[in-house]
Amino acid sequence: MTWPGQFNFDFLGFLILSATWTAWRNQFSAAGLGLALVALFGGIPFLTTYLLYLSYQAKGDIRVMLLGEGRS
């Protein structure tokens, strides 16, 4: 595998991981699965915006931000 192939493989792994985390954080609800699709195709711009929104919503509590209300 050449360098571009490795980069594409790593980036695809990032997209799948961020989509899986987004769906898991929202307890695999319909909204969570919809956000997961947006995360898969939106990439880094979606994830940074979503994390910024969550940080304001959680008032800086990293546990609530990463795990969700029910799990923290």
Secondary structure in CASP SS format (residue, H / E / C, confidence):
PFRMAT SS
TARGET T0000
AUTHOR 0000-0000-0000
METHOD secondary structure of the structure
MODEL  1
M C 1.00
T C 1.00
W H 1.00
P H 1.00
G H 1.00
Q H 1.00
F H 1.00
N H 1.00
F H 1.00
D H 1.00
F H 1.00
L H 1.00
G H 1.00
F H 1.00
L H 1.00
I H 1.00
L H 1.00
S H 1.00
A H 1.00
T H 1.00
W H 1.00
T H 1.00
A H 1.00
W H 1.00
R H 1.00
N C 1.00
Q C 1.00
F C 1.00
S C 1.00
A H 1.00
A H 1.00
G H 1.00
L H 1.00
G H 1.00
L H 1.00
A H 1.00
L H 1.00
V H 1.00
A H 1.00
L H 1.00
F H 1.00
G H 1.00
G H 1.00
I H 1.00
P H 1.00
F H 1.00
L H 1.00
T H 1.00
T H 1.00
Y H 1.00
L H 1.00
L H 1.00
Y H 1.00
L H 1.00
S H 1.00
Y H 1.00
Q H 1.00
A C 1.00
K C 1.00
G C 1.00
D C 1.00
I H 1.00
R H 1.00
V H 1.00
M H 1.00
L H 1.00
L H 1.00
G C 1.00
E C 1.00
G C 1.00
R C 1.00
S C 1.00
END
